Amino acid sequence: MAQKFEQDDQVNFFVPVFWGTKEPELFADLMRVAAKMTGAYHFADNMFVFQRNNSMVRDVPFMDAWQQNIVSSSDEAILWRRYILAMAGYHCSHLDGDFVECGAYEGVGAKTVLDYLGGPEFPKTFWLYDLFEHKADSVNHPMPSHGPQLHQQVVERFAGYPNVRIFKGYLPEVLEQGAPERIAYLHIDLNQAPAEIATLEALFDRVVPGGMIILDDYEMYFYRAQKAAEDNWFGQRGYKVFPLPTSQGFVIKR
């Protein structure tokens, strides 16, 4: 579990999950050494920052929603990313339009946002899309939970949530089965450039003014092909993507 330490009004957050390191255990040990030399730190998800407020840890309703939707060590580590989604969701809840997540995977990210905003009573519809398994012709890499069972697991996860619609299939083709006409919140996490660009082509014009688009891996070096493609796509439309230290990208629709 995440380690939370308080000293005076400081809150520290440390989850030893870091991707792309040659010696993960040694790297985590070095982070523990660094933790002894500073405070108000956030060490997780390839972030090594200190003297931060860690606002998400102080947001009790968010922490409740987050903790209820942890199914892996990765879910613990990406706390800050999940808080970005929740804050975007809060803003977008005041706009016209529904919520959309393309690349729902296990559904826990969307459910964290939804539980933070009211759970089954949230008045907007949350549309979730994913293939839920990895095919031989898939461009993106496989994830641990991918498989023929995942779709049903996600359906069961949202049992009792009448405001959630779940679609299984390739993006953007699966959008033909149903998609909202107006979108307030759009989260894209497909781990590959072609499908993300095709999804933007299909949905961008449906995002309402003030609506938010979050690109999960935009600022992650491993996924730099997505950044290059999305910079070009948004640039042609007079937009620039906000790069966030969480590795996400962020766009506000005009």
Residue pairs with C-beta under 8 A, 6 or more apart in sequence:
1 76
2 13
2 14
2 15
2 44
2 76
2 79
3 12
3 13
3 14
3 15
4 11
4 12
4 13
4 57
5 11
5 12
6 12
7 39
10 39
10 40
11 40
11 53
11 54
11 57
11 58
12 35
12 39
12 40
12 41
12 42
12 54
13 41
13 42
13 43
13 44
13 54
13 57
13 79
14 31
14 32
14 35
14 41
14 42
14 43
14 44
15 43
15 44
15 45
15 73
15 76
15 77
15 79
16 24
16 28
16 31
16 32
16 43
16 44
17 44
17 45
17 73
17 74
17 76
17 77
18 24
18 27
18 28
18 31
18 44
18 45
18 46
19 46
19 222
20 46
20 221
20 222
21 27
31 43
31 48
34 41
34 43
34 48
34 50
35 41
35 43
38 50
38 51
39 50
39 51
40 50
40 51
40 52
40 53
40 54
41 49
41 50
41 51
41 52
42 49
42 50
42 52
42 54
42 80
43 49
44 76
44 77
44 78
44 79
44 80
45 77
45 78
45 79
45 80
45 81
45 246
45 247
46 220
46 247
47 80
47 245
47 246
49 245
55 83
56 62
56 63
56 66
56 79
56 80
56 82
56 83
57 63
57 79
59 83
61 116
62 83
62 86
62 116
64 115
65 86
65 112
65 113
65 115
65 116
66 79
66 82
66 83
66 112
68 112
68 115
69 75
69 108
69 109
69 111
69 112
69 115
70 76
70 108
71 106
71 108
72 144
75 82
75 108
78 246
80 246
81 216
81 246
81 247
81 248
82 109
82 112
82 113
84 214
84 244
84 246
84 248
84 250
85 109
85 112
85 113
85 187
85 214
86 112
86 113
86 116
86 117
88 185
88 187
88 212
88 214
88 250
89 99
89 113
89 114
89 116
89 117
89 185
90 116
90 117
91 210
91 212
92 99
92 184
92 185
92 211
92 212
93 117
93 122
93 124
93 184
95 184
95 208
95 210
95 211
96 182
96 184
96 208
97 124
97 180
97 182
97 183
97 184
97 185
97 206
97 207
97 208
97 211
98 124
98 125
98 126
98 127
98 180
98 182
98 183
98 184
98 185
99 110
99 113
99 114
99 124
99 125
99 126
99 127
99 183
99 184
99 185
100 126
100 127
100 129
100 179
100 180
100 183
100 185
100 186
100 187
100 203
101 109
101 110
101 126
101 127
101 128
101 129
101 186
101 187
101 188
101 189
102 129
102 130
102 171
102 186
102 187
102 188
102 189
102 190
102 196
102 199
102 203
103 129
103 130
103 171
103 187
103 188
103 189
103 190
103 191
103 216
104 110
104 128
104 129
104 130
104 154
104 166
105 130
105 132
105 143
105 145
105 150
105 189
106 145
106 150
106 153
106 154
106 157
107 128
107 153
107 154
107 157
107 158
107 166
108 157
109 187
109 189
110 126
110 128
110 164
110 187
111 157
111 158
113 126
114 122
114 126
114 161
114 163
114 164
119 161
120 160
120 161
120 162
120 163
122 163
123 163
124 163
124 184
125 163
125 164
125 165
125 180
126 161
126 163
126 164
126 165
127 165
127 167
127 178
127 179
127 180
128 154
128 158
128 164
128 165
128 166
128 167
129 167
129 169
129 171
129 174
129 175
130 151
130 154
130 167
130 168
131 138
131 168
131 169
131 170
131 171
132 146
132 147
132 150
132 151
132 154
132 168
133 146
133 147
133 148
133 150
133 151
134 140
134 141
134 142
134 143
134 146
134 147
139 192
139 194
139 195
140 190
140 191
140 192
140 195
141 191
145 153
151 166
151 168
154 166
155 166
158 164
158 166
165 178
167 174
167 175
167 177
167 178
168 174
169 177
170 195
171 190
171 195
171 198
171 199
172 195
172 198
172 199
172 201
172 202
172 203
175 199
175 202
175 203
179 202
179 203
179 206
180 206
181 206
182 206
182 208
183 203
183 206
183 207
183 208
183 211
184 207
184 208
184 210
184 211
184 212
185 211
185 212
186 203
186 207
186 211
186 212
186 213
186 214
187 213
187 214
187 216
188 196
188 199
188 200
188 213
188 214
188 215
188 216
189 215
189 216
189 217
190 196
190 199
191 217
191 223
191 226
192 225
192 226
193 225
193 226
193 228
193 229
193 230
194 229
196 215
196 226
196 229
196 230
197 229
197 230
197 233
200 213
200 230
200 233
204 213
204 237
204 253
207 213
207 253
208 253
209 253
209 254
210 252
210 253
211 252
211 253
212 250
212 251
212 252
212 253
213 250
213 251
213 252
213 253
214 248
214 249
214 250
215 226
215 230
215 241
215 248
215 249
215 250
215 251
216 247
216 248
217 223
217 226
217 247
217 248
218 226
218 227
218 230
218 241
218 243
218 244
218 247
218 248
218 249
219 227
219 243
219 244
219 245
219 246
219 247
219 248
219 249
220 247
227 241
227 249
230 241
230 249
231 240
231 241
234 240
234 241
234 251
239 251
239 254
241 249
241 250
241 251
242 249
242 250
242 251
243 249
244 250
